[in-house]
Amino acid sequence: MLSQERITGSQECQRAWVEIDLAALAYNARQLKSFLSPQTELMAVIKADAYGHGAVMVAEQVLQHGVTWLGVATIPEGIELRQAGITAPILVLGAANAPAQVKEIAQWRLQPTLSTPKQALVFSDHLQETLPVHLMLDTGMARQGLPWQQGLEFVQFVRSLPNLSLAGIYSHLAMADAADPRSIQQQQDYFEQVIQQVRAAEIKLPRLHLANSAATLRGRQFHYDLVRVGLSVYGLYPAQHLKGSISLKPAMQVRSRITLIKDIQAGTGISYGHQYIADRPMRIAVVGIGYADGVPRLLSNRMQVLIHGQLATQVGAITMDQLMIDVSQIENVQIGDVVTLLGEDNGLAIAAEDWAETLGTISWEILCSFRNRLPRIPVH
């Protein structure tokens, strides 16, 4: 059962909250770092507010435990980290095309991703001093990046421009989590061809990086000089078949409180649309969290929660701010009791993967769904 220490303090007045286990973050960072080739650096990808975990809090923690780089999707995400006093190298993974963006990146000492010669020209023309840049090659993702066949030409072009320092060459893998290795091997082969061409041109290779979480867990042949790890930093595995690679601990737990308890008769419809009709007399608890907080409405009548170390079934349509659970078989339930939606209680656990499997989606989406009105509370 949840200890009293876990549910007092800053949580005691909250209707719902997200707990972030700092010890789990530290553990995951150390596990990942020890798994890497000795010369490989570890980047924690903390875009989207660190996958919903709180970007500054996560960055400050993992930088103490083997992480040396941070990755973000947008310039404002990088600025937030700099304003918090974080000095580690920060790679902006998303595109920047406007002169104003160039100035912000330079001002806040961020490192941009360049996918086209046109981008490179914009940066070179609007910089007052030399800026480290990373070139993105498309080896099969068909998203960002210049086609890999133009990789050597791109490298030579960027090296010819003033104010640009070639800090990295990288690509992104489309199917690194697939059990069949052929796709990742094909993309790596294209990446290697560019590396060989650059080397043959007697150009000093900059930092090379290819691996996301899945490729990192596949093995050191994908590690190069840097790996960009997102999901695994937060304690989740990109695919079932990768779970045996290293030990990870989920860092996020989502909890709420019971706000009302009522007894209903058989035949009573519950919540909007009466999607659930009681087939017996039931005791129903109302829980103070809903789809506006990030609990997917499509989980209505398809999920369970934990209370008093026992599973309880959710019933009726999940509403904007509340949901209902069946506590008929659970003794001594009271208003104010803590309900665990994701996380552990008395040895039982509900994982983001469980929700993802039910919904036919991915755990990344589940983690990123929890809204800012749920406070992020660090626990140990």
FENUR-V314197 format. One record per backbone hydrogen bond with DSSP energy under -1.0 kcal/mol. CO is the residue of the C=O (numbers start at 1). NH is the residue of the N-H. If there is no record, write none. Layout:
co/nh
CO/NH
CO/NH
This chain:
co/nh
8/11
9/12
11/14
15/257
17/255
18/377
19/253
20/379
21/25
22/26
23/27
24/28
25/29
26/30
27/31
28/32
29/33
30/34
31/35
37/40
41/227
42/68
42/69
43/229
44/71
46/50
47/51
48/52
49/54
50/53
54/58
55/59
56/60
57/61
58/62
59/63
61/64
62/65
62/67
69/44
70/91
71/46
72/93
74/78
75/79
76/80
77/81
78/82
79/83
80/84
81/86
82/85
89/70
90/111
91/72
98/102
99/103
100/104
101/105
102/106
103/107
104/108
105/110
106/109
111/92
112/134
114/136
116/120
117/121
118/122
119/123
120/124
121/125
122/126
131/165
133/167
133/168
134/114
135/170
136/146
138/148
146/138
147/150
148/151
150/154
151/155
152/156
153/157
154/158
155/159
158/161
163/131
165/133
167/207
168/135
169/209
170/137
175/178
181/185
182/186
183/187
184/188
185/189
186/190
187/191
188/192
189/193
190/194
191/195
192/196
193/197
194/198
195/199
196/200
197/201
198/203
199/202
207/169
208/225
209/171
211/228
212/216
213/217
214/218
215/219
219/222
220/223
225/41
227/43
229/45
230/233
231/236
232/235
234/251
239/242
240/243
242/245
251/21
253/19
254/341
254/342
255/17
256/339
257/288
258/336
260/286
262/284
264/282
265/268
268/278
271/274
276/270
278/267
282/264
283/327
284/262
285/325
286/259
286/260
287/289
287/323
290/293
290/295
293/371
296/299
297/300
299/302
303/314
305/312
306/340
307/310
310/307
312/305
313/326
319/291
320/292
322/319
323/287
324/315
325/285
327/330
334/337
337/258
339/256
340/306
342/254
343/350
345/348
348/345
350/343
351/355
352/356
353/357
354/358
355/359
356/360
356/361
362/366
363/367
364/368
366/369
371/374
375/18
377/20
379/22
